[in-house]
Amino acid sequence: MSDEEREEKELDLSSPEVVTKYKSAAEIVNKTLQLVLSECKPKAKIVDICEKGDSFIREQSGNMYKNVKKKIERGVAFPTCISVNNTVCHFSPLASDETVLEDGDMIKIDLGCHIDGFIAVVAHTHVLHGGLVTGRQADVIAAANTAAEVALRLIRPGRKNKDVTEAIQKVAAAYDCKIVEGVLSHQLKQFVIDGNKVVLSISNPDTRVDDAEFEENEVYAIDIVASTGEGKPKLLDEKQTTIYKRAVDKNYHLKMKASRFIFSEIGQKFPIMPFTARALEEKRARLGLVECVHHDLLQPYPVLHEKPGDYVAHIKFTVMLMPNGSDRITSHPLQELQPAKTIDDPEIKAWLALGIKTKKKGGGKKKKGKKGDKAESPAEAEPMDGTVNGATSQD
């Protein structure tokens, strides 16, 4: 075995230390999500909540591995975003932005943390009001969450990425919703948030990815976005884009002084992970980022929108493909939902009945044990019960 192969082997889930780092990042992510959710109230400024989320990740991750000899990188792996109603994702405004939340808003919280480059991410959807969520809001949340539950059960060693793509589209259709185009689920590796193995949300002629098979000891960020609209979001205003990632394989000699200054700052502070322009000096950033993006030195994460009146739900989780089965390490329970649609399709029901741990294999007679495993019983299988959704399968 070459040194390179040994290094690769040591950095996957076969190493207990790597598993611990993923789980530590996940613990911070789950706590941050809870904090951010508690701050989401009518009239609260979105930028203030995003800042609190990022600060909490930095603080919590900074308390880990303080006494080790070798310096360990840690912190925000994806800036806190709060996208409302028909906004799809990536809304993390600049300090000068005055946008506030309103009662009844459907909010999508999206964030990530890393410890030594081992990344955990999460996205969660919540409606800002007390009581039961009904109507199309409930349908679209149920569509995204049921699709996530199905994906969790189909992402297992030996299965193919295209099987998951087809399944999540079928689930969304059962709720009369669409999976949003252009959203990709990626394999995670150390310091790599967008690994080469990819699960497409929708297979179409414009977007192609290589066929891939899931393998043991891999980690994935499963990203599901569902919409009551057409699922073909548009970029309305480039100025809303504030999240970028350094394209490490690109080089260009920048002409403007402001661009060179900002690009140097990005290289020092955010060499690999996505970052928010809020963390840069705002006036210089506005000038400098344009040239950096124009020459492909930075990859933007655009803020896309469905049509006004449409609702968008976002569920994202991190899953480790362990030898004893899948371990979903990031999630948060959903509010009480009462979707108008129910799942009648036998194939979808069969996917939802699959166990997550390998020890649960054994055919249809496992139902009794399955019933007692609350963390894995998705409420969408019987959505009219209005029960809180079982999105917390972290066993």
C-alpha positions as CSV (number, residue, x, y, z in Angstrom):
1,M,0.0,0.0,0.0
2,S,1.4,3.4,-1.0
3,D,1.6,6.3,1.4
4,E,-1.2,8.0,-0.6
5,E,-3.5,5.0,-0.3
6,R,-2.7,4.7,3.4
7,E,-3.5,8.4,3.9
8,E,-6.8,8.0,2.0
9,K,-7.7,4.9,4.1
10,E,-7.0,6.6,7.3
11,L,-9.2,9.6,6.4
12,D,-12.4,7.7,5.9
13,L,-14.9,6.2,8.4
14,S,-12.7,3.2,9.0
15,S,-10.8,5.5,11.4
16,P,-12.6,6.0,14.8
17,E,-10.9,9.5,15.0
18,V,-12.5,10.5,11.7
19,V,-16.0,9.3,12.9
20,T,-15.6,11.3,16.1
21,K,-14.7,14.5,14.2
22,Y,-17.8,14.1,11.9
23,K,-20.0,13.4,15.0
24,S,-18.5,16.4,16.9
25,A,-19.2,18.7,13.9
26,A,-22.7,17.2,13.7
27,E,-23.4,17.9,17.4
28,I,-22.5,21.5,16.9
29,V,-24.7,21.7,13.8
30,N,-27.7,20.3,15.6
31,K,-27.2,22.7,18.5
32,T,-26.8,25.7,16.2
33,L,-29.9,24.8,14.3
34,Q,-31.8,24.7,17.6
35,L,-30.5,28.1,18.6
36,V,-31.2,29.7,15.2
37,L,-34.7,28.2,15.2
38,S,-35.4,29.7,18.7
39,E,-34.3,33.1,17.3
40,C,-36.7,33.0,14.4
41,K,-39.6,35.2,15.5
42,P,-41.8,37.7,13.7
43,K,-40.0,41.1,13.2
44,A,-36.5,39.5,13.9
45,K,-33.9,40.7,11.4
46,I,-32.6,37.8,9.3
47,V,-29.0,39.1,9.2
48,D,-28.9,39.2,13.0
49,I,-30.0,35.6,13.3
50,C,-27.5,34.5,10.6
51,E,-24.7,36.2,12.5
52,K,-25.7,34.5,15.8
53,G,-25.6,31.1,14.0
54,D,-22.2,31.7,12.6
55,S,-20.8,33.0,15.9
56,F,-22.2,30.0,17.8
57,I,-20.5,27.6,15.3
58,R,-17.2,29.4,15.7
59,E,-17.4,29.5,19.5
60,Q,-18.4,25.8,19.9
61,S,-15.9,24.5,17.4
62,G,-13.2,26.7,18.8
63,N,-13.6,25.0,22.2
64,M,-12.6,21.6,20.6
65,Y,-9.1,20.3,20.1
66,K,-7.6,23.3,21.9
67,N,-4.8,21.3,23.6
68,V,-3.5,19.2,20.6
69,K,0.0,19.7,19.4
70,K,-0.9,19.9,15.7
71,K,-3.2,22.9,14.9
72,I,-6.6,21.7,13.8
73,E,-8.7,23.8,11.4
74,R,-12.3,24.1,12.5
75,G,-15.3,26.4,12.2
76,V,-18.1,27.3,9.7
77,A,-18.3,24.9,6.8
78,F,-21.4,26.7,5.3
79,P,-22.6,30.1,6.5
80,T,-26.0,30.3,8.2
81,C,-28.8,31.0,5.7
82,I,-32.4,31.8,6.3
83,S,-34.5,31.7,3.1
84,V,-38.2,32.6,3.3
85,N,-41.3,31.3,1.4
86,N,-40.6,31.2,-2.3
87,T,-36.8,31.9,-1.9
88,V,-35.0,28.6,-2.5
89,C,-31.8,28.8,-0.4
90,H,-28.5,30.6,0.2
91,F,-30.1,33.9,1.6
92,S,-27.5,35.2,4.1
93,P,-27.7,39.0,3.8
94,L,-25.1,41.7,4.4
95,A,-25.1,43.7,7.6
96,S,-26.8,46.6,5.9
97,D,-29.9,44.4,5.0
98,E,-33.1,45.2,6.9
99,T,-35.2,42.2,5.9
100,V,-37.3,40.8,8.8
101,L,-39.3,37.7,9.4
102,E,-43.1,37.8,9.4
103,D,-45.8,35.7,11.1
104,G,-46.7,32.8,8.8
105,D,-43.4,32.8,6.9
106,M,-42.0,29.4,5.8
107,I,-38.3,29.6,6.7
108,K,-35.5,27.3,5.5
109,I,-32.4,27.3,7.8
110,D,-29.2,26.0,6.2
111,L,-25.8,25.8,7.9
112,G,-22.6,23.7,8.4
113,C,-19.6,23.1,10.6
114,H,-16.3,21.3,10.2
115,I,-13.8,19.9,12.6
116,D,-10.4,19.3,10.9
117,G,-12.1,19.5,7.6
118,F,-14.7,16.8,8.4
119,I,-18.0,18.5,7.5
120,A,-21.5,18.2,8.8
121,V,-24.4,20.1,7.2
122,V,-28.1,20.5,7.8
123,A,-31.1,22.3,6.4
124,H,-34.6,22.4,8.1
125,T,-37.9,24.0,7.2
126,H,-40.3,25.6,9.7
127,V,-43.4,27.7,9.5
128,L,-43.5,30.7,11.8
129,H,-46.8,30.2,13.6
130,G,-48.1,28.1,16.5
131,G,-50.1,25.0,15.9
132,L,-50.7,22.6,13.1
133,V,-49.2,23.3,9.6
134,T,-51.8,22.5,7.0
135,G,-52.6,23.0,3.3
136,R,-49.8,23.4,0.7
137,Q,-47.3,24.4,3.3
138,A,-47.7,21.0,4.9
139,D,-47.7,19.2,1.6
140,V,-44.4,20.7,0.5
141,I,-42.6,20.1,3.9
142,A,-44.0,16.5,3.9
143,A,-42.8,16.1,0.2
144,A,-39.2,17.2,1.1
145,N,-39.1,15.2,4.3
146,T,-40.5,12.0,2.9
147,A,-38.1,12.3,0.0
148,A,-35.3,12.7,2.5
149,E,-36.4,9.6,4.5
150,V,-36.5,7.6,1.3
151,A,-33.1,8.8,0.2
152,L,-31.7,7.9,3.6
153,R,-32.9,4.3,3.1
154,L,-31.7,4.0,-0.5
155,I,-28.2,5.5,0.0
156,R,-26.5,2.3,1.0
157,P,-23.5,0.3,-0.3
158,G,-24.2,-1.3,-3.6
159,R,-27.0,1.0,-4.7
160,K,-26.7,3.6,-7.5
161,N,-27.1,7.4,-7.4
162,K,-29.7,7.4,-10.2
163,D,-32.0,5.1,-8.1
164,V,-32.2,7.9,-5.5
165,T,-32.9,10.6,-8.1
166,E,-35.8,8.7,-9.5
167,A,-37.2,7.9,-6.0
168,I,-37.2,11.4,-4.7
169,Q,-39.0,12.7,-7.8
170,K,-41.7,10.1,-7.3
171,V,-42.2,11.0,-3.7
172,A,-42.6,14.7,-4.5
173,A,-45.1,13.9,-7.2
174,A,-47.2,12.0,-4.7
175,Y,-47.7,15.3,-2.8
176,D,-48.4,17.2,-6.0
177,C,-45.0,19.0,-5.6
178,K,-41.9,19.3,-7.6
179,I,-38.3,18.6,-6.7
180,V,-36.3,21.8,-7.4
181,E,-33.9,21.6,-10.4
182,G,-30.2,22.2,-10.0
183,V,-29.9,21.0,-6.4
184,L,-27.1,18.4,-6.0
185,S,-26.3,16.0,-3.1
186,H,-22.6,15.5,-2.7
187,Q,-20.2,13.1,-1.1
188,L,-18.2,14.8,1.7
189,K,-14.5,14.3,2.2
190,Q,-12.0,16.0,4.4
191,F,-12.0,19.7,3.4
192,V,-14.3,18.8,0.4
193,I,-17.9,20.0,0.6
194,D,-18.7,19.0,-3.0
195,G,-17.1,15.7,-3.7
196,N,-17.1,13.9,-7.0
197,K,-19.9,11.4,-6.3
198,V,-23.1,13.3,-6.8
199,V,-26.9,12.5,-6.5
200,L,-28.9,14.6,-8.9
201,S,-32.3,16.0,-7.8
202,I,-33.7,15.7,-11.2
203,S,-32.3,14.0,-14.3
204,N,-32.7,16.1,-17.4
205,P,-30.6,16.7,-20.5
206,D,-29.0,19.9,-19.2
207,T,-27.6,18.4,-16.0
208,R,-25.6,15.2,-16.2
209,V,-23.5,13.5,-13.5
210,D,-21.5,10.3,-13.7
211,D,-23.2,7.1,-12.6
212,A,-21.9,6.2,-9.1
213,E,-22.3,3.4,-6.6
214,F,-22.4,4.1,-2.9
215,E,-19.7,2.4,-0.8
216,E,-19.2,1.6,2.8
217,N,-17.3,4.3,4.9
218,E,-18.5,7.1,2.7
219,V,-20.2,10.3,3.9
220,Y,-22.9,12.2,2.0
221,A,-24.8,15.5,2.4
222,I,-28.3,14.7,1.1
223,D,-29.9,17.9,-0.1
224,I,-33.7,17.8,-0.9
225,V,-35.6,21.0,-2.0
226,A,-39.3,20.7,-2.9
227,S,-41.6,23.3,-4.3
228,T,-45.4,23.8,-4.8
229,G,-44.4,25.7,-8.0
230,E,-42.6,24.5,-11.2
231,G,-39.3,23.7,-9.5
232,K,-37.4,25.9,-12.0
233,P,-36.2,28.8,-9.8
234,K,-34.8,32.0,-11.3
235,L,-32.0,34.4,-10.2
236,L,-33.8,37.8,-9.7
237,D,-31.0,39.9,-8.3
238,E,-27.3,39.1,-8.3
239,K,-26.7,41.5,-5.4
240,Q,-28.5,39.0,-3.1
241,T,-25.7,36.5,-3.7
242,T,-23.4,36.8,-0.7
243,I,-22.0,33.2,-0.3
244,Y,-18.9,32.1,-2.3
245,K,-16.3,29.4,-2.4
246,R,-12.7,29.7,-3.6
247,A,-12.2,27.8,-6.9
248,V,-8.8,26.3,-5.9
249,D,-8.0,25.1,-9.4
250,K,-8.4,28.6,-11.1
251,N,-5.8,31.3,-11.4
252,Y,-6.0,34.9,-12.8
253,H,-4.0,38.1,-12.3
254,L,-6.7,40.5,-11.0
255,K,-6.5,44.1,-12.3
256,M,-8.3,46.1,-9.6
257,K,-6.6,46.9,-6.3
258,A,-9.8,46.2,-4.4
259,S,-10.1,42.8,-6.0
260,R,-6.6,41.8,-5.1
261,F,-7.1,43.0,-1.5
262,I,-10.3,41.0,-1.1
263,F,-8.9,37.9,-2.9
264,S,-5.9,38.0,-0.6
265,E,-8.2,38.3,2.5
266,I,-10.3,35.3,1.2
267,G,-7.1,33.2,0.7
268,Q,-6.1,33.9,4.3
269,K,-9.5,33.5,6.0
270,F,-11.5,31.1,3.8
271,P,-9.1,29.1,1.5
272,I,-11.4,26.1,1.1
273,M,-14.8,26.4,2.7
274,P,-17.8,28.5,1.5
275,F,-17.9,31.9,3.2
276,T,-20.2,34.9,3.4
277,A,-19.2,38.3,2.0
278,R,-20.6,39.7,5.4
279,A,-17.3,38.5,6.9
280,L,-15.3,40.8,4.6
281,E,-15.0,44.6,4.6
282,E,-18.3,45.5,2.9
283,K,-17.4,48.4,0.5
284,R,-14.2,46.7,-0.8
285,A,-16.0,43.4,-1.0
286,R,-18.8,44.8,-3.3
287,L,-16.1,46.1,-5.7
288,G,-13.7,43.3,-5.5
289,L,-16.0,40.2,-5.6
290,V,-17.4,41.1,-9.0
291,E,-14.0,40.8,-10.8
292,C,-13.2,37.6,-8.8
293,V,-16.4,35.9,-9.8
294,H,-16.1,37.2,-13.4
295,H,-12.8,35.3,-13.8
296,D,-14.1,32.2,-12.1
297,L,-11.8,32.6,-9.0
298,L,-14.9,32.3,-6.8
299,Q,-17.9,30.0,-7.2
300,P,-21.1,31.9,-6.2
301,Y,-24.0,30.3,-4.4
302,P,-26.9,32.2,-6.0
303,V,-30.1,33.2,-4.2
304,L,-32.8,31.7,-6.5
305,H,-36.6,32.2,-6.3
306,E,-39.7,30.4,-7.3
307,K,-42.8,32.6,-8.2
308,P,-44.4,34.7,-5.5
309,G,-47.1,32.6,-3.8
310,D,-45.2,29.3,-4.2
311,Y,-43.7,27.6,-1.2
312,V,-40.3,25.9,-1.0
313,A,-39.2,23.4,1.6
314,H,-35.6,22.4,2.2
315,I,-34.4,19.3,4.1
316,K,-30.6,18.5,4.2
317,F,-28.8,16.0,6.3
318,T,-25.4,14.3,6.7
319,V,-25.2,10.5,6.6
320,M,-22.3,8.2,7.3
321,L,-22.4,4.8,5.6
322,M,-21.1,2.7,8.4
323,P,-20.4,-1.1,8.3
324,N,-23.5,-1.7,10.5
325,G,-25.8,0.6,8.3
326,S,-26.5,4.3,7.7
327,D,-26.0,6.8,10.5
328,R,-27.9,10.1,10.0
329,I,-26.0,12.5,12.2
330,T,-27.7,15.9,11.5
331,S,-31.5,16.6,11.8
332,H,-34.2,18.3,13.8
333,P,-37.8,17.2,14.5
334,L,-40.4,18.9,12.3
335,Q,-43.5,20.7,13.5
336,E,-46.9,19.0,13.5
337,L,-48.0,18.6,9.8
338,Q,-51.3,17.7,8.3
339,P,-50.7,17.3,4.6
340,A,-53.8,17.1,2.3
341,K,-52.1,14.3,0.3
342,T,-51.4,10.8,1.5
343,I,-48.9,8.2,0.4
344,D,-50.7,5.4,-1.3
345,D,-48.0,4.2,-3.7
346,P,-46.8,0.7,-2.7
347,E,-43.3,1.3,-3.9
348,I,-42.8,4.4,-1.8
349,K,-44.3,2.6,1.2
350,A,-41.8,-0.2,0.6
351,W,-38.9,2.2,0.6
352,L,-40.1,3.8,3.8
353,A,-40.3,0.4,5.4
354,L,-36.7,-0.3,4.7
355,G,-34.4,-0.5,7.8
356,I,-31.5,1.9,8.2
357,K,-29.2,-0.5,10.1
358,T,-28.0,-3.7,8.4
359,K,-29.0,-5.8,11.4
360,K,-32.6,-5.0,10.6
361,K,-32.5,-7.0,7.4
362,G,-34.8,-10.0,7.4
363,G,-37.8,-9.4,5.3
364,G,-41.4,-8.4,6.2
365,K,-41.5,-10.0,9.6
366,K,-39.5,-7.2,11.1
367,K,-42.5,-4.9,11.3
368,K,-43.0,-5.4,15.0
369,G,-39.5,-4.2,15.8
370,K,-39.8,-1.4,13.3
371,K,-42.9,0.0,15.0
372,G,-41.1,0.4,18.3
373,D,-38.2,2.3,16.6
374,K,-39.8,5.8,16.7
375,A,-36.8,7.5,15.3
376,E,-37.1,5.7,12.0
377,S,-40.9,5.7,11.5
378,P,-41.6,8.6,9.1
379,A,-45.0,10.2,9.8
380,E,-45.6,10.8,6.1
381,A,-46.4,7.1,5.7
382,E,-49.7,8.0,7.5
383,P,-49.7,11.8,7.2
384,M,-53.3,12.4,8.2
385,D,-52.4,11.5,11.8
386,G,-50.9,15.0,12.1
387,T,-48.1,13.5,14.2
388,V,-44.7,15.2,14.6
389,N,-42.5,13.9,11.8
390,G,-39.9,11.3,12.6
391,A,-37.0,13.3,11.1
392,T,-34.7,12.6,14.0
393,S,-33.3,9.2,13.0
394,Q,-29.9,9.4,14.5
395,D,-29.6,5.9,16.1
